[in-house]
Structure formats: C-alpha cells, structure tokens
Amino acid sequence: MIQKTILFFALLISMSNYGQKQQASPYSFFGIGNNFLSKTVEENTMGGVGTAVSVPGNLNFSNPAAMSGILFTSYSIGAVNTVNQLVDQNTTQSNSVFSLSYLALGLPLGNKGGLSAGLRARSGVGYTMFGKDGVNSEYTFEGSGGASSLFVSGGYKIYKGLSIGGEISYVFGSIEHLVTETQEGVTYDSQEKSESSLRGVEAKLGLFYSKTLNKTKNFNVGLTLANESTIKVSETSVFYKGFFSDNVNSIKKTLDPVTASGTAVTPRNITGAIAYGKRSVWQTSIEYSFNKAQYFTGETLVNNTRAVVYNDYSRISFGGYYIPKFNSLTNYFQRVVYRYGVKYENTGMEFSGVPLTDLGMSFGVGLPLGKGLTHLNLGLEAGVRGEVSDALVQEKYLNVRMSMSLGDKWFRKRRID
C-alpha cells in the first residue's frame, strides 16, 4: 500500500508539470477555453449524473457530500481521446486529441466520512484556424494550453442518511494564442503572441440524502452550491515581424511586450438531482445544473471574447447503471457494470443570435479485474455541438473515455489461522 501511495503522488507531480493539448475544437478559442465538467469517467458515461449517486467503491466528483459513502481506499486515473468532425457551409474536416482527465485518491474516514484529493483538467484550448481579409491578407489562428484544478473534497454523515460535504480547489494553468498575418507584396509576416496565466480558488458545498424504501430500494437527493468562480488572468502580448511558416520561424523585429490583467468570472452554480434504484444492482438519476452568464473584466482575452455573447448556462442529464449480479462467482459478465446516459447542455455562448448547444449520448462498462476491487472503466460519448450556419460550425464528437480504479482496504486486522 505504501508503494501505491508513493506511485500516486509521483504521478500527481508529473501530471501537474505535463503540458498537453486538451482540445481540438474551434470553440476553445473563446474565453479560457472549453470548460470540462467535474466528473469521473463513470459519471460521464452516465450522461454526467452523479450529484445524487453514491457507489461505495467509486469516487464522486459531482457532490462532495456523496464521498461519505466511500468504503474502500481508491486510486483512479482517467483519460479521454476525442475525435472531432467539423462541418461548415463549405468544408468538412476531422481531427483527434488524447489527454489525461484526472488523477485522484479517495479515503474512507471511519464509517461516516470520506475524503478525496487529486488533480483534474479544468479547461482546455486547442485549435488551428485560417482566414482571409480581402485578397491580400491571410491569417492563421492557433491556440493551446488550459487550466488544471488541484482539489480536496470530503463528506460526512450527520444524521440518518443525511450527509454534508465541501470541496476547495486551486485552479492554475496557462494558455497561448498566436495570430499570424501574411500579406501579398509585404516582405515580412506579422505575428502576435499572447500568453495568459490563470490562477484562482474555487469552492463547492454539497448535501446528500438517501432514504431506504421497501427494505431494498433507495431514493437519493443531491444538491450542490458552487461559489462564484473568479479566475485571475495575467496576459503578456508580444508583436513580431519576420518569417513564420511550418518550415521557417525567423524573427527580424520584436516590439516591446504589452501586459494586461483581468478576471474570468463564472457566477454561482446550483445543481440538483434525484436518483432511485437498488444499491449495487441498478440506479437511475436525473440532474439539472444552472448558473448566470459568465463575464470578463479588465483588458485580457479581448480578442477571445469580442465575437461571442455570454448568456445563462444550463445542463440537464439523465442516466444510470445496472449490475446483473455484483457478487457472481460463476459468470464474469454478471459482475460487469453497464452504464448509460444522455445530456443536453446550453453552453451559455451565443454567436450572432444563435445559441451554442451540446447534445450527447453515452454508454460504458466497468470491467472487474482480478478478484479485488480494481475496475477498468470504458465509455463512449457521441454528440453534436453547434449547427451549420453563417455564425457557427457544427462539431460532431466522439469521446472515448478510459479510467483505471484500484481499490483496497486499509487498516485491516491481520488474522493468523
């Protein structure tokens, strides 16, 4: 167990220092990039539900209060491979990107509490776009980077099925935007490079209530309240003259850097959910999340917010899981966890009066490995973001999600036969 713990923290340190391309989406150009839901792979493959779902062997990123139900020490690492097909009025193109989603550790605290900590992706930027201005000027737009969240979360049972919990996280990261202009008849190309550093603290409170019905069924209610999130943005922009292409990157002149500061603010978020089922056999849940429009202050990210109007955000998710017989000794597939879900998300972004929405369907399996508590979780999520119009492109995506959960029970008394 000590070796596993050392490995966990070694991976955590390496992950925090690892720069990766998190996205391959033109919509990640805006703001601080595409925001990621704070969900495990298991929750994402159930359409994003999790606020009212508590599974003893699984971590819960949705509701810190639900961590009160964890019974075993659990290590979990998650990743996603996204394949995008982008369609506009003239062309269709495809791309893909692989990235780590999270690394987390969960610990039971006696019979009434649970704690989790780790690192997860908060937002991602990744795009390459081309444009023209008249006949003489051609532009290339490139972006990369994103934000991560280092978090600690915990829950505790206070009275007959009622649990409370809280989470605090430190958000950090950086994003880079490059705009290159090439003009016919002009010797040197022009390039603007903007680097933005992101820092902030986020907090969330949670309630979880579970009621046993007819001795075998459970009815759960979950509620979370996330505080207003203020991420400080420090931006440095530098203008260059030179030759910039795939084969040549030669700077001939550099202008003095320009610095700016500002914030990216997401108002208070409220998420509520209910779930019904038979624990360790099946459960179905519906979840709704809402917050007011995101906004920006100061002089940072001006180019990345000019063409978009931010409105209220909302998401509704429906999903669940089914385990034919979790303790079957003769049939492996009866111990497999089967998950399903669907979500509809209004991202809160609007382009020329057209809102950007996201509709996705998902399913997955949790495959037991060996005789212990280790599971390999696999999931597919297919969806459509946006539509083909003068203001939008349609993004069809396929997310292949993977996670490995290693469970163990600490502090077991040794017995001698």
C-alpha angles and dihedrals in degrees: 000000000000090000090052091051093050090049090050094055092043089055091046092055093046091048093052090054096043117103112207137169103250100184146027098195132116089217090065086074090079126085113330092334134267110334117229122220113243094244138131120235088257091055094045092053088055092059092269098299117143109117092096097028123096121178115179095223098042135079117237120213095171101065123020090201090063089064086078087080098058111119103179138046106258134191117195136181123183135192139174136206112203124198114192131192112196119201127186132162093282113024147027124211137170135210140162140205135188123210142163114253105191149333116209145165126209126197131186114228103207117298097312108043146049138190134199133183137173149102128291138171114266103181138349139210124195128141145126118200136169132209145166134223108202115310103309107048128067124185134202119197119196133173139176142164134055145190132284130201125221105200146180119196134177144171136194134193109236104172137003101319096336118119133179128199147169141203133198124187138182114221119207139157146103138248131201129205124190125191116185122188123196119189126194110242094017117111100214131046120227124228134183118198118192121187119188125192116207125205132163149128124239131188136190135188124204142194125196127183127182125187124189114225126193090354094278108049129074130208114197133190123193132185132177132185117196117195124238104286116223115184115188115224123201112187133191120189125191128186121212138188119204143078117316122178140119091278102030131048107168121155116206101171135017125196123211113280120255118217129200138169135207145131140258108217128195113186124231113302125214122195125182131180144168129204135188131189150089112296115245089010111058142335136179125197141181121203136187127193129186143172138160122261121300116240141185133222133196127022101300127110090014094147091047097055102036098091098043135074116209118219135169117308124225139168133184121192135182126187150110148173141257130204114186094204117344095195099043113144098188107040119053095192091057088064093051116107112230115201133188139172152150132211139189118198132186099202093202092239122121129189119194090336094312115116119222109234133179125210119183141169124199144181135174149162135233108215117201113226118205123329097303134076096280118126135183108212119201127180144171125209120185121185151144126238120191129345139254108272141122089276103035144044122214116242116199110190139187116196116197105196127194134179137169118212118192114193130191139159117240128207096023114168113245115237126201118205 
